[in-house]
Amino acid sequence: MMKKMKALLTEEQGQGMTEYGLVLGLIAVGVVAVLITMRTEITALFNRAVTAISGAGTEAGS
């Protein structure tokens, strides 16, 4: 019984998963920060893409 208790206390499998979770959380925070910082540039890029797609559709129909 003591061996099982000692093995339970020294088990490191859960610790690795916690580290992966922390790294994933840090990456997510970084991505959100970049998206917030570049919000206007991203919006302009999508607007240009929509305009180009819309313009291409009207030119083909003419």
N, C-alpha and C positions, 0 to 999 in steps of 0.2 A: 504494500500500500504506500509506503514512503517513497519507493522508486517512482511510482506513478505521479505522486504529488511533486516530486523534484523535477520530473520530466515536464510537467505542466508549467512550472515556473520558468524553466530554461528554454521552452519552445520559442523559436524565432520566426515561424512561418507567418503569423499575423503581423509581425513587425514589418516585414517586407511589403505586404499589401498596404499598410499605412503609409509607408514611404512613397509608394506609387501613387496613392491618393493625393498626398501632399504635392507631389510634382505635377500631377494632372491639374490640381487646383491652381497652382502657380501659373501654369501655362494658360489656363482659362482666364485668369485675371489679366495676364499680359495681352491676350487677344482682345479682350473687351477694352482695355486701355488704348490699344492701337486703333480699334474701330471708332472709339469716341474721339480720339485725336484727329483722325483722318475723315471724319464724318462728311465734311463739305466736299472734299475731293472725291469720295466714293459716290456721293449723290450726283455730282456733276458727271462722273463717268457713266453712271447708269442713265442719266438723262440724255447724254450724247448717244449712247447705244440705242435707246428708244427712238430718238429722233432719226438716227441713221436707218433703223429698221422700218420705221413708218415712211420715211422718204423713199426707200427702195421699193416698197409696196406700191406707192402711188406712181412712180416712174415706170414700173413694169406694166401697169394698167393703161398707160397713156397711148 
